[in-house]
Every structure is written in C-alpha cells, then in structure tokens.
Amino acid sequence: MNALIETDDPPYVKDIPARTMGSIARYVLQGIHPGDFIWNCIRNDLKMAVAYADKDNVTALKSIVMLFINRIPSGCWGSEEKALAWLKKFQSEQNHGNETSNLYPYLCKHLQS
C-alpha cells in the first residue's frame, strides 16, 4: 500500500458529526453540493459557517477546519472559485468520482452518513 494514501480517520474526526462527515465525503468524492454550513467552510468563510452551524457543528468547528487543512484536497476548498471549479469537474467528467474515491479511501466509509 502507498504510505501517502491514508485509509484511517485522524483522531479529531471523532468530534465531527456523522452527517457532517457524510456531507464532506459526498462533496469531495461525488461532487454533491453540501448545505450552507459546509459550503461556507469549503469557501473558507468561517463567519458565515458559524452563522449556519447548529450546536453540534459549532462544537466541532475546529476539528472540521483541521480535517480540511490536513486531509481534504486543497484543490477543492479555500475559496468559492476553487469550490465551484471542483463541482464543475463532476459535471464534465462522469468517472471523476471513481478517481477521487481511490485517492481518498478514508472518506468512502462516510458516504453512508
């Protein structure tokens, strides 16, 4: 196995609600537009993310940010332009999701959430 491809969740993922991990996984692996809270995290607008967050996600916000910084591909988050370009890839490439699933297997188990 390639040591660069991580298959296990980092420890802070346990603090992130399952529904939130599912939303992040669907965005990264399938190009599915998430709800307002995660969309604003993806866009790097934490002020608006907090405005849309429920109690569980406010509590998990540091862990969610750490997940994005450490484990989510930088090409799909950080600005609205990057996020929209990521979604557009899935509209133009039918098999893009399979490619990303192979690169980010640790997210696959969260697709059911």
matplotlib code that plots the C-alpha trace (Angstrom):
import matplotlib.pyplot as plt

x = [0.0, 1.2, 2.1, 0.9, -2.6, -4.2, -7.1, -7.8, -9.5, -7.3, -8.3, -10.1, -12.7, -14.5, -15.6, -17.3, -21.0, -21.5, -23.9, -21.3, -18.6, -21.1, -21.7, -18.0, -17.4, -20.2, -18.8, -15.2, -15.9, -19.1, -19.3, -22.6, -23.2, -23.4, -25.6, -24.9, -22.7, -20.2, -20.4, -19.2, -16.4, -15.4, -15.4, -13.2, -15.9, -15.9, -18.0, -20.9, -20.2, -20.8, -23.9, -25.3, -23.9, -26.0, -24.8, -23.0, -21.1, -20.1, -18.6, -16.8, -15.7, -12.0, -12.0, -13.7, -11.1, -8.3, -9.8, -9.9, -6.3, -4.8, -6.9, -9.1, -7.5, -6.5, -7.9, -11.5, -11.7, -10.3, -12.3, -15.6, -13.7, -12.0, -15.2, -17.2, -14.4, -14.4, -18.2, -17.8, -15.3, -18.0, -20.4, -17.9, -16.2, -18.5, -15.8, -14.2, -15.8, -14.2, -10.8, -11.2, -12.5, -9.3, -7.2, -9.2, -10.4, -10.7, -13.7, -15.5, -16.8, -18.5, -20.6, -23.4, -23.7]
y = [0.0, 3.5, 5.2, 8.5, 7.3, 7.3, 5.0, 5.7, 8.7, 11.1, 11.3, 14.6, 13.1, 11.5, 15.0, 15.7, 14.7, 11.7, 13.7, 16.4, 13.9, 12.4, 15.8, 16.5, 13.0, 13.4, 16.8, 15.6, 12.2, 12.8, 16.5, 16.9, 20.5, 20.5, 22.5, 26.1, 25.3, 23.0, 25.2, 28.1, 26.0, 25.0, 28.6, 29.5, 31.9, 30.9, 33.8, 32.6, 29.0, 29.8, 31.7, 28.5, 26.0, 24.0, 23.4, 20.1, 21.7, 24.8, 22.5, 20.5, 23.5, 23.3, 19.6, 20.3, 23.0, 20.6, 18.0, 20.4, 21.6, 18.2, 15.7, 17.3, 18.0, 21.7, 22.0, 21.6, 24.2, 27.5, 29.8, 29.9, 29.8, 26.5, 25.0, 25.9, 24.5, 21.3, 20.9, 21.6, 18.8, 16.3, 17.8, 17.4, 14.1, 11.1, 9.0, 11.7, 10.3, 6.9, 8.5, 10.6, 7.5, 5.8, 8.7, 9.4, 6.0, 7.2, 9.3, 6.4, 5.0, 8.3, 8.3, 6.4, 9.1]
z = [0.0, -0.8, 2.5, 1.2, 0.8, 4.2, 5.0, 8.6, 10.1, 12.0, 15.7, 15.5, 13.1, 16.1, 17.1, 13.7, 13.5, 11.1, 9.0, 8.5, 7.5, 5.1, 3.5, 3.2, 1.7, -0.8, -1.9, -2.2, -3.8, -5.7, -6.3, -4.5, -3.3, 0.5, 2.8, 3.8, 6.8, 5.0, 1.8, 3.8, 5.4, 1.9, 0.8, 3.8, 5.1, 8.8, 9.8, 7.6, 8.5, 12.2, 11.3, 9.6, 12.1, 14.5, 18.1, 17.1, 14.2, 16.2, 18.8, 16.0, 14.0, 15.0, 14.1, 10.7, 9.9, 10.9, 8.6, 5.6, 6.3, 6.8, 4.8, 2.2, -1.3, -1.4, -5.0, -3.8, -0.9, 0.2, -2.0, -3.8, -7.1, -6.2, -4.8, -7.9, -10.1, -8.1, -8.6, -12.3, -12.7, -11.7, -14.3, -17.1, -16.0, -15.5, -13.8, -11.7, -8.5, -9.0, -9.3, -6.2, -4.3, -5.0, -3.8, -0.6, 0.7, 4.3, 3.1, 1.4, 4.7, 5.4, 2.3, 4.1, 6.8]

ax = plt.figure().add_subplot(projection="3d")
ax.plot(x, y, z, "-o")
ax.set_aspect("equal")
plt.show()
